[in-house]
């Protein structure tokens, strides 16, 4: 077989996956099993943006250990909040930032202005950038919701300045709401009295039970794998492995790696022989 044919076989040959990317950590599925109450609670926090035209913003903290679905909960819910608000002629825009990639208030605000409003802000101070954003939001009547994932990468004063943006620049409305996403230890180090006083709701997200992890695995396997390429027994075993950490991400990572191993071996289905422990 020629080198070209080896590459072709690797790219378009038989696979246990029908939608491999649906097991990636950043993938947000159409449903979030076992998080119905958390979805409702988060959405209810932002109901005021639809019902009230007054000067109100909302600041929520989503706190929990790794792998409990904090980011997926935020993205899933807020994308739907944005859609529902816009359907009711309320201009709401949701933007998400992982602070490992955007490590300063300046980087985040510059990106918002450039990517979402087409405004160049290089050469301006943080205060000037924030003022430009508030004025643009006020002019267009847009309520902005900024999600800051791994928020401990920012200084608490930077977050506070975003909270206070409307007050600083005399906007008639508080145009910017914020969602802080963090693990408990990092949240404790970030939290101070001024910051905590501006948090309207702290949602402490608990880890998944074994039964919940199994339900999630079944749902995601149905999306990611062909029906004949896995068995419920394999999913049960993965749920057993993941249950001690209560981390659904570990279970999904194990399933994904098992699928990759099955593909490399040219086998038709995932089995217990393909299971390896996650790295963290």
C-alpha positions in Angstrom: 0.0 0.0 0.0 1.4 3.4 -1.0 1.9 6.2 1.7 -1.0 8.1 0.2 -3.3 5.1 0.7 -2.2 4.8 4.3 -3.2 8.4 4.8 -6.5 7.9 3.0 -7.3 4.9 5.0 -6.6 6.7 8.3 -8.8 9.7 7.2 -11.8 8.0 5.6 -11.6 4.4 6.6 -13.9 2.6 9.1 -14.3 4.2 12.5 -16.3 3.6 15.7 -17.1 7.4 15.7 -19.9 9.1 13.8 -19.3 12.5 15.5 -15.9 12.4 17.2 -15.9 16.1 18.2 -19.0 15.6 20.3 -16.7 14.1 23.0 -14.3 17.0 23.0 -14.3 19.0 26.3 -15.5 22.2 24.6 -18.5 20.6 23.0 -21.9 21.8 24.3 -24.6 19.2 23.5 -28.3 20.0 22.7 -29.3 18.6 26.1 -27.6 18.7 29.5 -28.8 15.6 31.4 -29.0 15.8 35.2 -28.7 19.6 35.3 -32.3 20.7 34.8 -32.6 22.5 38.2 -29.3 24.3 37.7 -30.4 25.5 34.2 -33.6 26.8 35.6 -31.9 28.6 38.5 -29.3 30.3 36.2 -31.9 31.4 33.7 -34.2 32.8 36.4 -31.3 35.0 37.6 -31.4 36.8 34.2 -35.2 37.0 33.9 -35.0 40.6 35.1 -33.2 41.6 31.8 -36.3 40.7 29.9 -39.0 41.9 32.3 -37.5 45.2 33.6 -36.2 48.1 31.6 -34.7 49.7 34.7 -31.0 50.1 35.7 -30.3 46.5 36.8 -27.4 44.1 36.1 -27.0 40.6 37.3 -23.8 39.0 38.6 -23.7 35.3 39.2 -20.9 32.9 40.4 -20.9 29.3 39.2 -18.5 27.4 41.5 -17.6 23.7 41.4 -14.9 21.2 41.0 -13.5 20.2 37.6 -15.7 18.1 35.4 -19.1 19.0 37.0 -20.3 20.9 33.9 -19.9 24.5 35.0 -18.9 25.8 31.5 -21.4 23.7 29.7 -24.2 24.9 32.1 -23.2 28.5 31.5 -23.0 28.3 27.7 -26.1 26.1 27.2 -28.3 28.3 29.4 -27.1 31.7 28.3 -27.2 31.0 24.6 -30.9 30.2 25.2 -31.4 33.2 27.4 -30.0 35.4 24.6 -32.3 33.8 22.0 -35.4 34.1 24.2 -34.7 37.7 25.1 -34.1 38.7 21.4 -37.4 36.9 20.5 -39.1 39.3 22.9 -37.4 42.4 21.4 -34.9 42.6 24.3 -31.4 43.1 22.9 -29.2 40.7 25.0 -25.7 39.6 23.9 -23.8 36.8 25.6 -20.1 36.5 25.3 -17.8 33.9 26.8 -14.1 34.2 27.7 -11.7 31.7 29.2 -9.3 33.8 31.2 -6.4 31.4 30.6 -6.5 32.7 27.0 -7.6 36.3 27.9 -5.6 37.1 31.0 -6.6 40.7 31.6 -9.6 43.0 31.6 -8.0 44.9 28.8 -7.7 41.9 26.5 -11.3 40.9 27.1 -12.7 44.4 26.6 -10.6 45.0 23.4 -11.9 41.7 22.0 -15.5 42.6 22.8 -15.2 45.9 21.0 -13.3 44.5 18.0 -15.1 41.2 17.5 -18.7 42.2 18.4 -18.8 46.0 17.6 -16.1 46.5 15.0 -14.4 49.2 17.2 -10.6 49.5 17.2 -9.4 50.3 20.7 -5.6 50.0 20.6 -3.9 52.9 22.3 -6.7 53.7 24.7 -6.6 53.1 28.5 -8.7 50.5 30.2 -11.1 53.3 31.5 -11.5 54.7 28.0 -12.1 51.2 26.5 -14.7 50.5 29.1 -16.4 53.9 28.5 -16.5 53.2 24.8 -18.1 49.9 25.4 -20.7 51.3 27.8 -21.6 54.1 25.5 -22.0 51.7 22.6 -24.2 49.4 24.6 -26.3 52.3 25.8 -26.7 53.7 22.3 -27.9 50.3 20.9 -29.8 49.3 24.0 -27.9 46.1 24.4 -27.6 44.2 27.7 -24.2 42.5 27.6 -23.6 39.3 29.6 -19.9 38.4 30.0 -18.9 34.9 31.2 -15.4 34.8 32.8 -14.3 31.2 33.0 -11.3 30.5 35.2 -11.9 34.0 36.6 -9.1 33.7 39.2 -6.7 34.5 36.4 -8.0 38.1 36.6 -7.5 40.5 39.5 -10.6 41.0 41.7 -10.3 44.8 41.1 -10.6 44.2 37.3 -13.8 42.2 37.9 -15.1 45.0 40.2 -14.5 47.6 37.5 -16.7 45.7 35.1 -19.4 45.4 37.8 -19.2 49.2 38.2 -19.0 50.1 34.6 -22.5 51.7 34.3 -22.0 53.8 37.4 -18.6 55.0 36.3 -19.8 56.5 33.0 -23.2 57.7 33.9 -25.2 55.2 31.9 -29.0 55.3 32.5 -28.9 51.5 32.7 -26.4 49.0 34.0 -25.6 47.5 30.7 -23.2 44.7 31.7 -23.9 41.6 33.6 -21.3 39.0 34.6 -21.0 35.3 35.2 -17.9 34.2 37.2 -16.9 30.5 36.7 -14.4 29.1 39.1 -13.3 26.1 41.1 -13.9 26.4 44.9 -10.3 27.0 46.0 -9.6 29.6 43.4 -12.9 31.3 44.1 -12.0 31.6 47.8 -8.7 33.2 46.9 -10.4 35.6 44.5 -13.3 36.5 46.7 -13.2 39.6 48.9 -15.8 41.7 50.6 -16.3 44.3 47.8 -16.6 41.5 45.2 -18.9 39.3 47.2 -21.2 42.2 47.8 -21.9 42.4 44.1 -22.7 38.7 43.6 -26.4 38.2 43.4 -26.3 34.4 43.4 -23.5 31.9 44.0 -24.4 28.5 42.5 -22.4 25.7 44.1 -22.4 22.9 41.6 -22.1 19.4 43.0 -20.4 16.4 41.4 -22.3 13.7 39.6 -23.4 10.4 41.1 -22.6 7.2 39.4 -26.1 7.0 38.0 -25.9 10.5 36.6 -22.5 9.8 35.0 -24.0 6.7 33.3 -27.0 8.7 32.0 -24.6 11.3 30.6 -22.4 8.6 29.0 -25.4 7.0 27.4 -26.5 10.3 25.9 -23.1 11.3 24.6 -22.3 7.9 23.3 -25.5 7.9 21.2 -24.3 11.2 19.7 -20.6 10.3 19.2 -20.6 6.6 18.3 -22.3 4.2 16.0 -24.9 2.1 17.7 -23.0 -1.1 17.0 -19.6 0.2 18.2 -20.3 0.2 22.0 -22.2 -1.7 24.6 -24.0 -0.7 27.8 -21.7 -3.0 29.7 -18.7 -0.8 28.6 -20.5 2.4 29.6 -21.4 0.8 33.0 -17.7 0.1 33.6 -16.7 3.6 32.6 -19.3 4.9 35.1 -17.8 2.7 37.8 -14.3 4.1 37.1 -15.5 7.7 37.1 -17.9 7.6 40.1 -15.2 8.0 42.7 -14.2 11.5 41.4 -17.9 12.4 40.5 -16.3 13.9 37.4 -18.3 13.4 34.2 -15.5 14.8 32.1 -13.3 11.9 33.1 -15.9 9.4 31.9 -16.2 11.2 28.6 -12.4 11.3 28.2 -12.2 7.5 28.9 -14.9 6.8 26.3 -13.1 9.1 23.8 -9.7 7.5 24.3 -11.2 4.0 24.1 -12.8 4.9 20.8 -9.4 6.1 19.4 -7.7 3.0 20.6 -10.3 0.8 18.9 -9.9 2.8 15.7 -6.1 2.4 15.8 -6.5 -1.3 16.2 -9.0 -1.5 13.4 -11.6 -3.0 15.7 -15.3 -2.6 15.2 -16.4 -1.7 18.7 -15.2 -0.3 22.0 -14.6 -2.8 24.8 -13.2 -3.0 28.3 -9.7 -3.8 26.8 -9.6 -0.2 25.4 -10.2 1.6 28.7 -7.5 3.8 30.1 -7.6 6.1 33.1 -7.7 9.9 32.4 -4.6 12.0 33.0 -6.2 14.2 35.7 
